[in-house]
Amino acid sequence: MENATSTDVPPKRAPRKGERLEVEIDSLAFGGRGVARADGLVVFVAGGLPGDRVLAEVTKGKKRFAEARTVELLRAGADRLPDRCVHGGEPCPGAPWQGLAYERQLAEKQAQVEDSLRRIGGLDGFEMEPIVPAVEEWRYRNKLEYSFGAGAAGTADEGVALGFHARGRWDLIVDVDDCKLASEPGNAARNGVREWARLEDVGAYDARARRGTLRNLVVREGRRTGQIQTRLVTTAARLPRPPVDLHTTIEGDSGGTDGPTGALGEERLHEELCGLKFEMSHGAFFQTNTEMAERLYGVATEFAGLSGRERVFDLFCGIGTIGLTMARSAGEVWGLEIVPEAIADAERNARRNKVENAKFLAANARTGMRPLLEQAGKPDVVVVDPPRAGLSQKIVRRLIECEAQRIVYVSCNPTTLAPNAKQLEEAGYRLRRVRPVDMFPQTPHIECVALLEKVGASAPEESAA
């Protein structure tokens, strides 16, 4: 893996912001940017893939490295594949790795997980297991967010554009007709909202002029139920009836959302996962790849090694997906989540699926762990599924106080998993197994599951995922 501490001779002068460089990409850094060198300086180039020769514009200049974005692809690498998802002549911003063969994507992700654990965490002796490939390489996302903008005058986009921000621009929206990360019904729902806006002459919000109505559109899909839910973010305005089930929120100039102001159709999204039925409120977190979420939770359940007797703590439990999935194989499950609305969803989902051995509490993981221990007793297994920032040192200390035999860490960022795992090893745990799961094909995003066992604990019996 490349990093900014290259031993190459520093250049005579670091490039300035806005300066353009012609460079050749030789590898990939964590996060997906291409790595190039210019006069001994390491340059991390967004939009560059190995073998590409690109014209790159510097966005940030440091003494020993620079960050840049691709302005023009001068020569494609020999192994680069043609882009399949293109909007307005630009590659889809949600699929920056679509030029890499899928096998190469998997190999890069596997290597980056292992490199993060060994280099950042200083960890060794664990079993690095093969990455679980995605079921679908395209059209896998169950949620996409789009932005409104002014369409180009004199074109079919005149009036309102609805799509993604142009590369490097916050003020220009590239119109989207068919995003190949979204399903066909999801694309149809987005296009229907755009046509409605054009026919009814409902304009996009202009942040500079502070006028207009339409800001963002979120399209969510129940992959197993077929339900499509759209959520429109607007300024305060009276709107004509839209063409699809639409939940509208008002967002002020500060960017804060004041809550739903109107709903047509069902207010909650329904989905099926791991043989269970879930429903969720509009702001609830749910994995954006339904099919791979099942495999992710299958790995977590396998690593938990449940025999039907264990007490399981599910931290950052959200709407209860992991905890309810494990409840069938555990003695009892206790879920902890800071968002009260998500806990209400989790409780509703437990009742809906007739799961009686799962309880959910609304509390911060840092301040709620000790009261949970007093109420439930010490757990045998703790499952954590934190945000990208990982676990704070205080939460790690509370986790250690639980004295669980096994910790199953579901990570969306191996660079924060690594120091957390190191902290746990220093407290008497041992990192045993790590298995990446590819939730996001065509992107550099990495998900993995890690198993840490208390030193001296007996290994769990193998169980079916």
PyMOL commands that set and color helices and strands:
alter all, ss='L'
color gray80, all
select helices_A, chain A and resi 102-120+184-199+290-304+321-327+340-352+365-376+393-401+414-426
alter helices_A, ss='H'
color red, helices_A
select strands_A, chain A and resi 20-24+27-28+34-38+41-46+53-61+65-75+86-87+90-91+127-128+143-149+161-165+173-175+214-221+228-234+246-251+257-263+269-273+276-280+311-315+332-337+358-362+381-384+406-411+429-437+447-454
alter strands_A, ss='S'
color yellow, strands_A
deselect
rebuild
show_as cartoon
